[in-house]
Amino acid sequence: MSTIQAIEQAVQQLPANELAEFRQWFSKFDEAAWDAQIETDAGSGKLDAMAADALAEYHNGTAREL
């Protein structure tokens, strides 16, 4: 059995209150990982082209609100 399968089984067996606690923890964990990836990508220049495109659309008046 892989580690992933063991984790899946353990999560499935959690009582409702512990599952809620796990969800809250995992949400914060996942958000922190996402933030770290965005910072890494921004620092390495991976987002520069998208930012330039967005600024060009804004300055050309072709940007639209989300």
Secondary structure, DSSP 8 states (H G I E B T S, - for coil): --HHHHHHHHHHTS-HHHHHHHHHHHHHHHHHHHHHHHHHHHHHTTTHHHHHHHHHHHHHT-----
